[in-house]
Amino acid sequence: MKKIFIMSMGRTGSNYLVSHFNKHTYNKSSNVYDAYEFFSMWPMHFYRHIQFLKENNLDIPKSFVEFMSRLVYFDKTIHGPKRFQWVAPHSGVYQHKDIEQKKDDYYLHHGWPYSLGMIDDFCEELKKLNCIDFFVHKHIARITDDFGDEWSYENVIDKADCIIVNYRYSVLDAFISLMKAMRTNQWIKMDTYDPDYDSKITWNKDFFIDYAVNRYKASYDGVKKTLAKLSKPHFLLQYEDFTNPNKNRRKYLSECLLRTGVFGTSEVESLLANGNNIRMIKQSKPRKFYEDCFSNPEEFKKDYHEIKHLTTYKY
């Protein structure tokens, strides 16, 4: 089984990219298991993988059982129902308001429920079906940024046969998109546009600088350094180029995959979905000026000369 990992920061079109791969879960004739974020920031989503194992009479790995046992935090010092606390709530992003605040305004429980080896265990079960030849997974950088050690880029990338580095040239656009998604809890959009997504957000210079330097640039620089060290087959996919309405995205992905030398022509054909079946849409609408995004536009314009050099990133 060949594993394709997409290394990406959030809000760089990674969901849109993943939607261009075939999916065995929707079409049983497909030989591609498209996992999206296998290690989802909202762990309830992980149960779709557990359900897939059950539906296909595959074993539930021990690492999955351990994951499930970590989803509820039990505090024996508290009496009553509050002693049982979900590590992930029933709705919303992976968060827990009573635990130390992390970056990007998320709250992460200290007991991150996954182990990196879960991806190996799952792929071993997939092999038993004798009909899955490809596994596609996107790795969101903040997992590595927040947890390191086991989740280092080297440990993650080493498990893949091919890497797609998905990034956005406009760091400012990625930042604005992140702020909008956090405010509206709209992380992905299918079919229709919701105007609430484009309501104004508050500009914060210090927050942007921290994001651009310590999140965005640091993460992609880490990926670049690791790929050079491991000499792993890979290619770059820039959001602005890939979402160009004049781009034949299926042809573009096909050519990129072939150039890695990892896949044959027939393999690439089975990997990629028919472009007519892509339902995902771009969330934001075109704007004339960046300050139109903010409720405090004058403050943004005043700060712009200080942050202009951080608003773009070329891998």
Summary of the structure (lengths in Angstrom):
residues: 315
radius of gyration: 20.2
end to end distance: 29.1
largest distance: 61.4
contacts: 913
relative contact order: 0.18
helix: 46%
strand: 14%
